Amino acid sequence: MSGAEGPSTTWVSGLVASALFARAYTLAVFGAVFASFAIERIAGRVTYVTIVVGLCAVGAIMLTARRRELSFVRLVPTTLVVFLAWTLVSVFWSSDRGASFWSWVSTAAIAFLAVTIGHVRDTLQTARAVGDVLRVLLAVSLGIEILAGVLLDMPLTFLGVQGNIAQLGPIQGIFGTRNLLGFVAVIALITFLVEYRTQSVRPGVSVVSVVLAGSLAALSDSPTVLVLAVGVGLAVGALALVRRTRPERRAALQWALGAVVVLGVIVGYVARHPLIAWIGAGNDLSMRVDLWNLMVEYVRARPVQGWGWYGPWNSREFPFNYINFQLDASHATGLNAYFDVLLQVGWVGLTIFVALAGVALVRSWIDASERKSIVYAWTPLVLVALLLDSMFESFTLAGMGWMLLVVCAVRAGHSRSWRERIDATGPALPPLSPLQG
């Protein structure tokens, strides 16, 4: 019997470790996490949780099957491990340890899926998978909006679709809010343009995809879209300038660009009121400022450790319920990832979170500035979009935003890391079979 089981086991291991299986898995993960709002509204949260648990189990099997090609010291970025460890420790001083723990499990599960993708797919394959998934989800969003706003002329409340496309927005698509749709559209634009430059899809598909994403970004009428577009556009210009600079002059240019960024942040803060009036987000930001000021009051009570990790707010737990009560609102997040991390896990957690994103951005930026292929620009540009959006929303702490952050951190950690020196001194890995490519 053992002889009969041998070939079967080998075949299954080869299938799980194959490139085709990795591609299908990556598409399934991105599809499930990016469409989480629609899945929960249509089939319930239990269905979504079951899907994530199943994908985590498959991911663990994949990593086990590919263990010969993996390096333990390069498996997970150190900053990610420290951040997850600190958020887990914060469970012990949260108001509801059970709810906080399961919120942490959700955060860790999405991180595990992202780490798995980071090791079974390279940068181009990851960008292609994101592009394929977003093409479908944005097309579905447009179709749902046309159905609700033109054909039926009635809102689809179970999906949060208001049906305003006939009035040219704002629209939400299948993502629940216009700001999340705008954020997804910007990520899609970055991905589609990288696909076009790398010629990884047909030119016609790229053009239609860019038009689709740009149209939905405009129809979302999200005030953050303009900020993201300007910020990412400036990053594209800066990266192009660095890539065309002679290698011996790049270091000086990188430092100069860093100084410009710091100066730009200072000027933006000083001139924030005229800028807010220019983009027409005065009322929206006024609401956010009131929320942030109140969050700071609660931070002062626990500045170091925070109130415990929850990610998206649990409206029944302290201090989220008190904040909403005082503002007579029903906020599901702090509408700012940095303030949210500060409130939940204190200055220690915020320092680790900034280190996680900052180290990933610096590594991926330098990597993109020195490599010939334009595909390596995808990682730093997505990180720029995430960090900019984190000033106005908390998407980066859960769901697709958190997944993209971890994927980018893992991709950046594959190069310019102290782990490379450790691997360089270790024994060479045995060659892989074609199925493990």
Buried (B, 14 or more C-beta within 10 A) or exposed (E): EEEEEEEEEEEEBBEBBBBEBBBEBBBBBBBBBBBBBBBBBEEEEEEBBEBBEEBBEBBEBBBEBBEEBEBEEBBBBBBBBBBBEBBBBBBEBBBBEEBBBBBBBBBBBBBBBBBBBBBBBEBBBBBBBBBBBBBBBBBBBBEBBBBBBEEEEEBBEEBBBBBBBEEEBBBBBBBBBBBBBBBBBBBBBBBBBBBBBBEBBEEEBBEBBBEBBBEBBBBBBBBBBBBBBEBBEBBBEBBEEBBEBEEEEBEEBBEEBEEEEEEEEEEEEEEEEEBBEEBEBEEBBEBBEEBBEBBEEBBEEBEEBBBBBBBBBBEEBBBBBEBBEEEEEEBBBBBBBBBBBBBBBBBBBBBBBBBBBEBBBBBBBBBBBBBEEBBBBBBBBBBBBBBBBBBBBBBBBBBBBBBBBBBBBBBBBBBBBEBBEEBEEEEEEEEEEEBBE
